[in-house]
Amino acid sequence: MEGGVVVEQGPPEEIFNAPKDKRTQQFLARLSGKNFGDPELVNS
């Protein structure tokens, strides 16, 4: 959710394993230590 708007939805497995939204990717990367294919996440 960003600004009160849902930015990503779907089955939990899909969101946790292959998030599409950049903000979701950043959030999950910080929680799990994973890089979801975005090199900027490594440096954020």
C-alpha positions as CSV (number, residue, x, y, z in Angstrom):
1,M,0.0,0.0,0.0
2,E,1.2,3.5,-0.8
3,G,-0.7,6.6,-0.1
4,G,-3.8,4.6,0.8
5,V,-3.7,2.8,-2.5
6,V,-3.1,-0.9,-3.0
7,V,-0.1,-1.2,-5.3
8,E,0.2,-5.0,-5.5
9,Q,-2.2,-7.8,-4.9
10,G,-2.3,-11.5,-5.6
11,P,-1.5,-14.8,-4.0
12,P,1.0,-14.5,-1.2
13,E,3.4,-16.9,-2.9
14,E,3.5,-14.8,-6.0
15,I,4.0,-11.5,-4.1
16,F,6.7,-12.9,-1.9
17,N,8.6,-14.9,-4.6
18,A,8.2,-12.4,-7.6
19,P,7.0,-9.0,-6.5
20,K,6.3,-6.7,-9.4
21,D,6.0,-3.3,-7.7
22,K,9.3,-1.5,-6.9
23,R,8.2,-0.5,-3.4
24,T,7.2,-4.1,-2.6
25,Q,10.6,-5.3,-3.9
26,Q,12.4,-2.9,-1.7
27,F,10.3,-3.8,1.4
28,L,10.8,-7.5,0.9
29,A,14.5,-7.2,0.1
30,R,15.0,-5.4,3.4
31,L,13.1,-8.1,5.3
32,S,14.7,-11.1,3.6
33,G,18.1,-9.8,2.4
34,K,17.1,-10.9,-1.2
35,N,17.8,-9.0,-4.3
36,F,14.7,-9.3,-6.6
37,G,16.6,-8.5,-9.8
38,D,17.0,-4.8,-9.3
39,P,20.6,-3.7,-8.7
40,E,19.4,-0.5,-7.0
41,L,18.0,-2.6,-4.2
42,V,21.5,-3.8,-3.3
43,N,22.7,-0.3,-2.7
44,S,19.5,1.1,-1.0
